[in-house]
Amino acid sequence: ELVAVPKLVDALEELKAKGVRVLGADQGARRTSFEVGDVGPVCWVLGNEQRGLSEEVRACCDELVSIPGSGLVESMNVSVSAGILIAQSTKRARGSLSPPPAALALSEAGEAVALSVGGRNA
């Protein structure tokens, strides 16, 4: 289900208040998505392909992580990145790549998309 929100940061703060960990995808982050353990319910935030995450959204994230690659490609299509992150979260939470218990998409004027996958604690 796609849900439009007037201000992404407000929606992310509401998710955080409900115990959802907000992780932002950023190619310059020091930790990789592979290093994130089972964190329970998680909301992945992905920026627009040209500008990435806004400073306001970045500041709202509990942590920024990168998607490791071969180093040959500077960035990935946002839908490919979302698929990789959701698959990783689902596998950690459920031990397999079966469909996640819940998915939520939020958008703010094309700036960012957040995808939430329920974990063991969801």
N, C-alpha and C positions, 0 to 999 in steps of 0.2 A: 504494500500500500504506500502510495506517495502522499506525503503530508507537506503542504506549503506552510512555512512559518514566517512571520513578519521580520523576526530578528533571530538568526541562527544561534547567537551566543546565549540568548535567553532560553532557547530550547535545550541547548547543551547543559546549561546550569541546572535546569529542571531535571534532566536525566541524571546528572551527577548527584543531585539531592536524593534521588531514588536508588543510589548505589551503583550506578552504571559508570564504568571507567571510560573516560574520553581520551582516545589516542589519535593523534594527528599524523598523517603520512607526509613526510618531508624528506626530499632527497639528500639534504645536508645534515640530517640527524645523526648523532653518534651511535645510537643503538639501532639494531635492525629489528624488523618484525619477527624474525626467527628467535630473537633473544627474549621476547615478551612471553612469559609463562602463562599458565591458566589464570586469568585475572577475573573470572566470573563474567557477568554481563559486560560487554564492551561496545562502545560506539566508535567506529572508525570515521574520522573526518578527512576527506580528501579535497584538495583545492582544485581550482580551475586549472586547466592544462597550461595556460600561458603564465599566470601570475601566482599560482599556488595558493596557500592559505593566507588570509589577511592577518595582520598583526593582532587584531582583536580576537580572532578565532584561535590563532596560535597560543595566545596567552591563556585562553580558556581550557586548552588541552591539559590533561594530567601529564602527558608525555608525548614527545615527538619521536617517531621512528621512521627509518628508511626501509625500502624494500631492496634487499640485496640482489645484485645482478652480475652480469659478466663484466661490467665496466665499459661495454661497447656502446651502450645506449644511455644517453643522459637522462631521459625521462620516458615514462610509459603513458599510454592512453589511460585516462582516469577510470574507464570501465574495466580495463585489464587489471589495473592496480586494485580496484575494489574487489574483483573476483579473487585475486591472490590473497588479500587480507581476510576476506570472509572465509575462504577455504581453510586458511591457517587457523583462524579462530574456531571454526567448526570442528576441525580435526582435534585441536587441543581440548575443546570442551566435551566432545562426544567420543573421541577416540577413532572416529571415522569421518568420511566426507559426506555422510548422509545429510539431508536438508536440515538447516538450523531451526531451532524451535520458534524463532521470531526474527523478523527483519523489519527495520523501519528506515525510511529514507526521508531526509529533510533537505530542503534547498533554500538558498537565500540569493535571489536575483542572479543565479548562475555562478555565484562566487564559490560555493562549497557544497559538498554533498556528504552527509553523515549516514553511515550504515551501521545498524546495531544488531549484534548477534547475541542471543542469550547464551550464557555459559552454564556451568554446573549449578551455580548459585542463583540462576534466574528464576 
